[in-house]
Amino acid sequence: MTWIVRIDEALCQGHGVCESESPEVFVLPKRARTVTIITERPDDTHRVAVEAAVRYCPTHALRIEETD
Ligand code: SF4
């Protein structure tokens, strides 16, 4: 089972919580309004941190999609 990180850019307001939780997966460039996902398919070592990012994103812009 693999997984993909998805973002709804319309919801992202650049709070940067996700970057704090998982800086190897999310980066918020200076003056950017939306976060950049460095890798949509992180390996499992990032799963817990990405789940925290999803949970704590204040605008619920992130989700994890399970794939086969
Ligand atoms: S925490 Fe949510 S709103 Fe903030 S930058 Fe990340 S995805 Fe965007």
Residues whose N, C-alpha, C, O or C-beta is under 5 A from the ligand:
A	BS01	SF4	L11 C12 Q13 G14 H15 G16 V17 C18 V35 C57 P58 T59 A61 L62
